Amino acid sequence: MDRITLDNEEFEGRNNAYVLADESAAGDDDLALVDTGIATTDARTQLREGLAERGYDFTDVDAVVLTHFHPDHAGLAGEIQAAGDATVYVHEADAPLVEQEPDAVEDFERRRRESLERWGVPDEPRDELLGFLAAADGITGEPADVTPIEDGDVLEVGGHRLETIHAPGHAAGLCCFEPLEGEGDDATEAFVGDAVLPVYTPNVGGADVRVERPLEKYLATLRRIADRNYDRVWPGHRDPIEDPTDRALTIAAHHRERTENVLEVLREHGQADPWTVSAHLFGDLAGIHILHGPGEAYAHLDHLRHEGVVALEDGEYRLVEPDRAFDLDDLVPVPVPDSETTSDV
């Protein structure tokens, strides 16, 4: 697969923009990108240079397929569209944020502020986070005129047919895209964005505060990816994943272990808000992790609340039956392989 790697120091490592080009008709290339990278000077230059090495420029891009709305994946989409009138595809749940509709952006920011308060994030780290986000505001780039898509849609771009696989959890509209070789054929590979990553575990809970029951949705996404039994997947960051079924199940195992750790925090320290649980899990946090840490703790606490294991009272979670031993296979019902994972809050 033809990919251009792009700088990204704040999130899960270097980004990937994938180039799909149909050169079957001389002088009439059909060019598409899967994700664009972040709207920074370095990433923009690297994407332009990568396209130039292949004989293209932004003006030649006919379609941009976005795995989700996060700026390190969608930041340059509007600029590319403005240069050459490319069609920009993204799931309907994320479309308003890529279009930067004022009401959608305001609602998202309001939900984030309310989440920080609800999770018990103190004033000082909250101000640090909001300052970090304000300083990084330009990375979202220009708004794009979006063509919304949904699960099961097939896109014909860059000489490929891509089937849309909705994969929420990390983001409400996150999608994987399966290149289809023929009618009825099972896809052996997929572009997966941040649904699974080769080194870190995608953040759940803080990365998109719009997602209801984020851990439950993400576990379902991991099961769906594992069930599709791909030979290889192409993530939004770093290198391809050669055994994606094992990787998906490994990440599920990580979340089962984290669920156990959250239960242990409540057993040892009593009722607590997500910020306090996060401090026990991750220690001191800075930058974007001030959002991701308590968000991850919240995702697990929220999952346990819906399972009837904890109760929420005045912003704090407590064990309903402190002395009870729980079957974690019931709480996080995903098969677990014998392998290890690296966590990133």
C-alpha positions as a Markdown table, in Angstrom:
| # | Residue | x | y | z |
|---|---|---|---|---|
| 1 | Met | 0.0 | 0.0 | 0.0 |
| 2 | Asp | 1.3 | 3.4 | -0.9 |
| 3 | Arg | 1.5 | 5.7 | 2.1 |
| 4 | Ile | 3.0 | 9.0 | 3.0 |
| 5 | Thr | 4.2 | 9.4 | 6.6 |
| 6 | Leu | 3.6 | 12.8 | 8.3 |
| 7 | Asp | 4.9 | 14.4 | 11.5 |
| 8 | Asn | 2.7 | 14.4 | 14.5 |
| 9 | Glu | 4.3 | 14.9 | 17.9 |
| 10 | Glu | 1.2 | 15.3 | 20.1 |
| 11 | Phe | -0.8 | 12.1 | 19.3 |
| 12 | Glu | -0.1 | 8.5 | 18.6 |
| 13 | Gly | 3.1 | 8.9 | 16.6 |
| 14 | Arg | 3.6 | 9.7 | 12.9 |
| 15 | Asn | 0.4 | 9.8 | 10.8 |
| 16 | Asn | -0.2 | 8.0 | 7.6 |
| 17 | Ala | -1.9 | 9.4 | 4.5 |
| 18 | Tyr | -2.6 | 6.6 | 2.0 |
| 19 | Val | -2.5 | 7.3 | -1.8 |
| 20 | Leu | -4.9 | 5.5 | -4.1 |
| 21 | Ala | -4.3 | 6.2 | -7.8 |
| 22 | Asp | -5.8 | 4.7 | -10.9 |
| 23 | Glu | -3.5 | 5.3 | -13.9 |
| 24 | Ser | -5.3 | 3.1 | -16.3 |
| 25 | Ala | -6.3 | 6.0 | -18.5 |
| 26 | Ala | -3.3 | 8.1 | -19.5 |
| 27 | Gly | -3.6 | 11.7 | -18.4 |
| 28 | Asp | -6.8 | 11.0 | -16.5 |
| 29 | Asp | -5.6 | 9.7 | -13.1 |
| 30 | Asp | -8.2 | 9.1 | -10.5 |
| 31 | Leu | -6.4 | 10.1 | -7.3 |
| 32 | Ala | -7.7 | 9.7 | -3.7 |
| 33 | Leu | -6.2 | 10.0 | -0.2 |
| 34 | Val | -7.3 | 8.1 | 2.9 |
| 35 | Asp | -6.7 | 10.7 | 5.6 |
| 36 | Thr | -4.6 | 13.8 | 5.2 |
| 37 | Gly | -2.7 | 14.5 | 8.3 |
| 38 | Ile | -2.7 | 17.5 | 10.6 |
| 39 | Ala | -2.8 | 21.1 | 9.4 |
| 40 | Thr | 0.7 | 22.1 | 10.4 |
| 41 | Thr | 3.5 | 23.5 | 8.2 |
| 42 | Asp | 5.6 | 20.4 | 8.5 |
| 43 | Ala | 2.8 | 17.9 | 7.7 |
| 44 | Arg | 1.5 | 20.1 | 4.9 |
| 45 | Thr | 5.0 | 20.2 | 3.4 |
| 46 | Gln | 5.5 | 16.5 | 3.8 |
| 47 | Leu | 2.2 | 15.7 | 2.1 |
| 48 | Arg | 2.9 | 18.0 | -0.8 |
| 49 | Glu | 6.4 | 16.6 | -1.2 |
| 50 | Gly | 5.1 | 13.0 | -1.0 |
| 51 | Leu | 2.5 | 13.7 | -3.7 |
| 52 | Ala | 5.1 | 15.5 | -5.8 |
| 53 | Glu | 7.3 | 12.5 | -5.7 |
| 54 | Arg | 4.4 | 10.6 | -7.3 |
| 55 | Gly | 3.8 | 13.3 | -9.9 |
| 56 | Tyr | 0.8 | 14.9 | -8.1 |
| 57 | Asp | -0.2 | 18.1 | -6.2 |
| 58 | Phe | -3.2 | 19.0 | -4.0 |
| 59 | Thr | -5.0 | 20.1 | -7.2 |
| 60 | Asp | -4.9 | 16.6 | -8.6 |
| 61 | Val | -6.7 | 14.9 | -5.6 |
| 62 | Asp | -10.2 | 13.8 | -6.7 |
| 63 | Ala | -11.4 | 12.4 | -3.4 |
| 64 | Val | -10.4 | 12.4 | 0.3 |
| 65 | Val | -11.7 | 9.6 | 2.5 |
| 66 | Leu | -11.5 | 10.4 | 6.2 |
| 67 | Thr | -11.5 | 7.7 | 8.9 |
| 68 | His | -12.7 | 10.3 | 11.5 |
| 69 | Phe | -12.8 | 13.9 | 12.4 |
| 70 | His | -9.7 | 14.3 | 14.6 |
| 71 | Pro | -7.4 | 17.0 | 13.2 |
| 72 | Asp | -4.4 | 14.7 | 12.8 |
| 73 | His | -6.5 | 12.8 | 10.3 |
| 74 | Ala | -8.7 | 15.4 | 8.7 |
| 75 | Gly | -6.8 | 18.7 | 9.2 |
| 76 | Leu | -5.7 | 19.2 | 5.6 |
| 77 | Ala | -9.0 | 18.0 | 4.0 |
| 78 | Gly | -10.5 | 21.4 | 3.5 |
| 79 | Glu | -7.3 | 22.9 | 2.1 |
| 80 | Ile | -7.0 | 20.0 | -0.4 |
| 81 | Gln | -10.6 | 20.4 | -1.4 |
| 82 | Ala | -10.2 | 24.1 | -1.9 |
| 83 | Ala | -7.2 | 23.4 | -4.2 |
| 84 | Gly | -8.8 | 21.0 | -6.6 |
| 85 | Asp | -12.5 | 20.5 | -5.6 |
| 86 | Ala | -12.0 | 17.0 | -4.2 |
| 87 | Thr | -15.0 | 15.2 | -2.7 |
| 88 | Val | -14.5 | 14.7 | 1.0 |
| 89 | Tyr | -16.1 | 11.6 | 2.6 |
| 90 | Val | -16.6 | 11.1 | 6.3 |
| 91 | His | -19.2 | 9.3 | 8.4 |
| 92 | Glu | -22.3 | 11.3 | 9.0 |
| 93 | Ala | -21.7 | 11.5 | 12.8 |
| 94 | Asp | -18.4 | 13.4 | 12.2 |
| 95 | Ala | -19.5 | 15.4 | 9.2 |
| 96 | Pro | -20.6 | 18.5 | 11.1 |
| 97 | Leu | -17.2 | 18.7 | 12.8 |
| 98 | Val | -15.2 | 18.4 | 9.6 |
| 99 | Glu | -17.4 | 21.0 | 8.1 |
| 100 | Gln | -16.8 | 23.1 | 11.2 |
| 101 | Glu | -20.4 | 24.0 | 11.6 |
| 102 | Pro | -20.5 | 26.6 | 14.4 |
| 103 | Asp | -23.3 | 24.9 | 16.3 |
| 104 | Ala | -21.6 | 21.5 | 16.1 |
| 105 | Val | -18.2 | 22.9 | 17.2 |
| 106 | Glu | -19.9 | 24.9 | 20.0 |
| 107 | Asp | -21.8 | 21.8 | 21.2 |
| 108 | Phe | -18.6 | 19.7 | 21.1 |
| 109 | Glu | -16.6 | 22.2 | 23.2 |
| 110 | Arg | -19.5 | 22.6 | 25.6 |
| 111 | Arg | -19.7 | 18.8 | 26.1 |
| 112 | Arg | -16.0 | 18.7 | 26.7 |
| 113 | Arg | -16.0 | 21.4 | 29.3 |
| 114 | Glu | -19.0 | 19.8 | 31.0 |
| 115 | Ser | -17.2 | 16.4 | 30.9 |
| 116 | Leu | -14.1 | 17.9 | 32.6 |
| 117 | Glu | -16.2 | 19.3 | 35.4 |
| 118 | Arg | -18.2 | 16.1 | 35.7 |
| 119 | Trp | -15.0 | 14.0 | 35.9 |
| 120 | Gly | -13.7 | 16.1 | 38.7 |
| 121 | Val | -10.7 | 17.6 | 36.9 |
| 122 | Pro | -9.3 | 20.4 | 39.1 |
| 123 | Asp | -9.0 | 24.0 | 38.0 |
| 124 | Glu | -5.2 | 24.0 | 37.4 |
| 125 | Pro | -5.0 | 21.0 | 35.1 |
| 126 | Arg | -8.2 | 22.0 | 33.4 |
| 127 | Asp | -6.8 | 25.4 | 32.6 |
| 128 | Glu | -3.6 | 23.8 | 31.3 |
| 129 | Leu | -5.6 | 21.5 | 29.0 |
| 130 | Leu | -7.8 | 24.3 | 27.7 |
| 131 | Gly | -4.7 | 26.4 | 27.1 |
| 132 | Phe | -3.1 | 23.5 | 25.2 |
| 133 | Leu | -6.2 | 23.0 | 23.1 |
| 134 | Ala | -6.5 | 26.8 | 22.4 |
| 135 | Ala | -2.9 | 26.9 | 21.3 |
| 136 | Ala | -3.4 | 24.0 | 18.9 |
| 137 | Asp | -6.6 | 25.4 | 17.4 |
| 138 | Gly | -5.0 | 25.9 | 14.0 |
| 139 | Ile | -4.3 | 22.2 | 13.5 |
| 140 | Thr | -8.0 | 21.7 | 12.5 |
| 141 | Gly | -7.3 | 23.5 | 9.2 |
| 142 | Glu | -10.0 | 24.8 | 6.9 |
| 143 | Pro | -13.6 | 23.6 | 6.9 |
| 144 | Ala | -14.6 | 21.1 | 4.1 |
| 145 | Asp | -17.8 | 20.6 | 2.3 |
| 146 | Val | -18.5 | 17.0 | 3.3 |
| 147 | Thr | -20.3 | 14.1 | 1.6 |
| 148 | Pro | -21.6 | 12.1 | 4.6 |
| 149 | Ile | -21.3 | 8.3 | 4.5 |
| 150 | Glu | -22.6 | 5.5 | 6.7 |
| 151 | Asp | -21.9 | 1.8 | 7.5 |
| 152 | Gly | -22.1 | -0.4 | 4.3 |
| 153 | Asp | -21.6 | 2.4 | 1.8 |
| 154 | Val | -19.2 | 1.6 | -1.0 |
| 155 | Leu | -17.0 | 4.4 | -2.3 |
| 156 | Glu | -15.4 | 4.2 | -5.8 |
| 157 | Val | -12.2 | 6.3 | -5.4 |
| 158 | Gly | -8.7 | 6.1 | -6.7 |
| 159 | Gly | -9.5 | 3.1 | -8.8 |
| 160 | His | -10.7 | 1.1 | -5.8 |
| 161 | Arg | -14.0 | 0.2 | -4.3 |
| 162 | Leu | -14.0 | 0.8 | -0.6 |
| 163 | Glu | -16.7 | -0.6 | 1.7 |
| 164 | Thr | -17.4 | 1.5 | 4.8 |
| 165 | Ile | -17.3 | -0.3 | 8.1 |
| 166 | His | -18.5 | 1.9 | 11.0 |
| 167 | Ala | -16.2 | 1.4 | 14.0 |
| 168 | Pro | -17.2 | 3.8 | 16.8 |
| 169 | Gly | -15.6 | 4.1 | 20.2 |
| 170 | His | -12.5 | 6.2 | 19.8 |
| 171 | Ala | -14.7 | 8.6 | 17.8 |
| 172 | Ala | -18.4 | 8.6 | 17.1 |
| 173 | Gly | -17.9 | 8.5 | 13.3 |
| 174 | Leu | -14.7 | 6.4 | 13.1 |
| 175 | Cys | -14.8 | 4.1 | 10.0 |
| 176 | Cys | -12.6 | 1.4 | 8.5 |
| 177 | Phe | -12.5 | 1.0 | 4.8 |
| 178 | Glu | -12.2 | -2.4 | 3.1 |
| 179 | Pro | -10.8 | -2.5 | -0.5 |
| 180 | Leu | -13.1 | -4.9 | -2.4 |
| 181 | Glu | -11.5 | -7.0 | -5.1 |
| 182 | Gly | -14.8 | -8.4 | -6.5 |
| 183 | Glu | -18.4 | -9.0 | -5.8 |
| 184 | Gly | -18.9 | -11.2 | -2.8 |
| 185 | Asp | -15.2 | -11.5 | -2.0 |
| 186 | Asp | -14.1 | -11.2 | 1.6 |
| 187 | Ala | -11.8 | -8.3 | 2.2 |
| 188 | Thr | -8.3 | -9.3 | 3.3 |
| 189 | Glu | -7.1 | -5.8 | 4.3 |
| 190 | Ala | -8.5 | -2.6 | 5.5 |
| 191 | Phe | -7.7 | 1.0 | 6.4 |
| 192 | Val | -8.5 | 1.2 | 10.1 |
| 193 | Gly | -7.6 | 4.8 | 11.2 |
| 194 | Asp | -7.4 | 4.7 | 15.0 |
| 195 | Ala | -9.7 | 1.7 | 15.5 |
| 196 | Val | -6.6 | -0.4 | 16.2 |
| 197 | Leu | -3.0 | 0.9 | 16.4 |
| 198 | Pro | 0.2 | -1.1 | 16.3 |
| 199 | Val | 1.8 | 0.3 | 19.5 |
| 200 | Tyr | -0.7 | 2.3 | 21.6 |
| 201 | Thr | -4.3 | 1.6 | 22.6 |
| 202 | Pro | -6.6 | 4.2 | 21.1 |
| 203 | Asn | -8.1 | 6.4 | 23.8 |
| 204 | Val | -11.7 | 5.8 | 24.6 |
| 205 | Gly | -13.8 | 8.2 | 26.6 |
| 206 | Gly | -11.7 | 11.4 | 26.2 |
| 207 | Ala | -11.0 | 11.4 | 22.5 |
| 208 | Asp | -14.7 | 12.0 | 21.7 |
| 209 | Val | -16.9 | 13.0 | 24.5 |
| 210 | Arg | -20.0 | 12.7 | 22.3 |
| 211 | Val | -19.9 | 8.9 | 22.4 |
| 212 | Glu | -22.4 | 7.3 | 24.7 |
| 213 | Arg | -21.2 | 4.2 | 26.4 |
| 214 | Pro | -17.8 | 4.5 | 24.7 |
| 215 | Leu | -16.2 | 1.3 | 26.1 |
| 216 | Glu | -19.1 | -0.9 | 25.1 |
| 217 | Lys | -19.0 | 0.6 | 21.6 |
| 218 | Tyr | -15.3 | 0.2 | 21.3 |
| 219 | Leu | -15.3 | -3.4 | 22.5 |
| 220 | Ala | -18.0 | -4.1 | 19.8 |
| 221 | Thr | -15.7 | -2.5 | 17.3 |
| 222 | Leu | -12.8 | -4.7 | 18.4 |
| 223 | Arg | -14.9 | -7.8 | 18.1 |
| 224 | Arg | -16.0 | -6.8 | 14.6 |
| 225 | Ile | -12.5 | -6.3 | 13.4 |
| 226 | Ala | -11.4 | -9.6 | 14.9 |
| 227 | Asp | -14.3 | -11.4 | 13.3 |
| 228 | Arg | -13.4 | -10.1 | 9.9 |
| 229 | Asn | -10.1 | -11.9 | 10.1 |
| 230 | Tyr | -8.0 | -9.5 | 8.0 |
| 231 | Asp | -4.6 | -10.6 | 6.8 |
| 232 | Arg | -3.2 | -7.0 | 7.3 |
| 233 | Val | -4.6 | -3.6 | 8.2 |
| 234 | Trp | -3.3 | -0.1 | 7.5 |
| 235 | Pro | -3.6 | 2.1 | 10.6 |
| 236 | Gly | -3.7 | 5.9 | 10.9 |
| 237 | His | -0.4 | 5.9 | 12.7 |
| 238 | Arg | 2.9 | 4.0 | 12.4 |
| 239 | Asp | 3.4 | 0.7 | 10.5 |
| 240 | Pro | 0.9 | -1.8 | 9.1 |
| 241 | Ile | -0.4 | -4.4 | 11.5 |
| 242 | Glu | 0.3 | -7.9 | 10.2 |
| 243 | Asp | -2.0 | -9.9 | 12.6 |
| 244 | Pro | -4.9 | -7.5 | 13.2 |
| 245 | Thr | -7.1 | -10.2 | 14.8 |
| 246 | Asp | -4.5 | -10.8 | 17.5 |
| 247 | Arg | -4.0 | -7.1 | 17.9 |
| 248 | Ala | -7.7 | -6.4 | 18.3 |
| 249 | Leu | -8.0 | -9.1 | 20.9 |
| 250 | Thr | -4.9 | -7.9 | 22.7 |
| 251 | Ile | -6.4 | -4.4 | 23.0 |
| 252 | Ala | -9.6 | -6.0 | 24.4 |
| 253 | Ala | -7.4 | -7.9 | 26.9 |
| 254 | His | -5.9 | -4.6 | 27.9 |
| 255 | His | -9.3 | -3.1 | 28.6 |
| 256 | Arg | -10.2 | -6.2 | 30.6 |
| 257 | Glu | -7.1 | -5.7 | 32.7 |
| 258 | Arg | -7.9 | -2.0 | 33.1 |
| 259 | Thr | -11.4 | -2.8 | 34.2 |
| 260 | Glu | -9.8 | -5.0 | 36.9 |
| 261 | Asn | -7.5 | -2.1 | 37.9 |
| 262 | Val | -10.4 | 0.3 | 38.2 |
| 263 | Leu | -12.2 | -2.1 | 40.5 |
| 264 | Glu | -9.1 | -2.4 | 42.6 |
| 265 | Val | -8.8 | 1.4 | 42.9 |
| 266 | Leu | -12.3 | 1.6 | 44.3 |
| 267 | Arg | -11.7 | -1.4 | 46.6 |
| 268 | Glu | -8.5 | 0.2 | 48.1 |
| 269 | His | -9.5 | 3.8 | 48.1 |
| 270 | Gly | -13.2 | 3.9 | 48.3 |
| 271 | Gln | -15.6 | 6.0 | 46.1 |
| 272 | Ala | -13.9 | 8.4 | 43.7 |
| 273 | Asp | -14.5 | 10.6 | 40.6 |
| 274 | Pro | -12.9 | 9.8 | 37.3 |
| 275 | Trp | -10.0 | 12.2 | 37.9 |
| 276 | Thr | -9.0 | 10.5 | 41.1 |
| 277 | Val | -9.3 | 7.1 | 39.5 |
| 278 | Ser | -7.2 | 8.4 | 36.6 |
| 279 | Ala | -4.5 | 9.6 | 39.1 |
| 280 | His | -4.2 | 6.1 | 40.6 |
| 281 | Leu | -4.0 | 4.5 | 37.1 |
| 282 | Phe | -1.8 | 7.0 | 35.3 |
| 283 | Gly | -0.1 | 9.4 | 37.8 |
| 284 | Asp | 0.5 | 13.0 | 36.8 |
| 285 | Leu | -0.8 | 14.0 | 33.4 |
| 286 | Ala | 0.0 | 16.9 | 31.0 |
| 287 | Gly | -1.2 | 18.2 | 27.7 |
| 288 | Ile | -3.8 | 16.2 | 25.9 |
| 289 | His | -3.5 | 13.4 | 28.4 |
| 290 | Ile | -5.3 | 15.7 | 31.0 |
| 291 | Leu | -8.4 | 14.9 | 28.8 |
| 292 | His | -7.5 | 11.3 | 27.8 |
| 293 | Gly | -6.7 | 10.1 | 31.3 |
| 294 | Pro | -9.9 | 10.9 | 33.2 |
| 295 | Gly | -11.8 | 10.1 | 29.9 |
| 296 | Glu | -10.4 | 6.6 | 29.9 |
| 297 | Ala | -11.2 | 6.2 | 33.6 |
| 298 | Tyr | -14.7 | 7.5 | 33.0 |
| 299 | Ala | -15.3 | 5.0 | 30.1 |
| 300 | His | -14.5 | 2.1 | 32.4 |
| 301 | Leu | -16.5 | 3.5 | 35.3 |
| 302 | Asp | -19.5 | 4.2 | 33.0 |
| 303 | His | -19.3 | 0.6 | 31.7 |
| 304 | Leu | -19.2 | -0.8 | 35.2 |
| 305 | Arg | -22.2 | 1.4 | 36.1 |
| 306 | His | -24.3 | 0.1 | 33.3 |
| 307 | Glu | -23.3 | -3.5 | 34.3 |
| 308 | Gly | -24.6 | -2.8 | 37.8 |
| 309 | Val | -21.2 | -3.1 | 39.4 |
| 310 | Val | -20.8 | 0.5 | 40.6 |
| 311 | Ala | -23.2 | 3.3 | 41.5 |
| 312 | Leu | -22.8 | 7.0 | 40.7 |
| 313 | Glu | -23.6 | 9.4 | 43.6 |
| 314 | Asp | -22.8 | 13.1 | 43.6 |
| 315 | Gly | -20.2 | 12.7 | 40.8 |
| 316 | Glu | -18.3 | 9.8 | 42.5 |
| 317 | Tyr | -18.5 | 6.1 | 41.8 |
| 318 | Arg | -18.7 | 3.4 | 44.5 |
| 319 | Leu | -18.8 | -0.3 | 44.4 |
| 320 | Val | -22.3 | -1.6 | 44.9 |
| 321 | Glu | -20.9 | -4.8 | 46.6 |
| 322 | Pro | -17.4 | -4.0 | 47.8 |
| 323 | Asp | -16.5 | -7.6 | 48.8 |
| 324 | Arg | -17.8 | -9.3 | 45.6 |
| 325 | Ala | -15.5 | -11.0 | 43.2 |
| 326 | Phe | -16.5 | -10.3 | 39.6 |
| 327 | Asp | -16.0 | -12.5 | 36.6 |
| 328 | Leu | -14.1 | -10.2 | 34.2 |
| 329 | Asp | -15.0 | -12.4 | 31.2 |
| 330 | Asp | -18.6 | -11.3 | 31.9 |
| 331 | Leu | -17.7 | -7.6 | 32.2 |
| 332 | Val | -15.4 | -7.5 | 29.2 |
| 333 | Pro | -16.5 | -10.5 | 27.1 |
| 334 | Val | -13.8 | -10.7 | 24.5 |
| 335 | Pro | -11.4 | -13.7 | 24.0 |
| 336 | Val | -7.9 | -12.9 | 25.1 |
| 337 | Pro | -4.7 | -14.0 | 23.3 |
| 338 | Asp | -1.4 | -14.5 | 24.9 |
| 339 | Ser | 0.3 | -11.3 | 24.0 |
| 340 | Glu | 1.1 | -7.9 | 25.4 |
| 341 | Thr | 0.0 | -4.4 | 24.7 |
| 342 | Thr | 1.3 | -0.9 | 25.4 |
| 343 | Ser | -1.2 | 1.6 | 26.8 |
| 344 | Asp | -1.5 | 5.3 | 26.0 |
| 345 | Val | -4.1 | 7.3 | 27.9 |
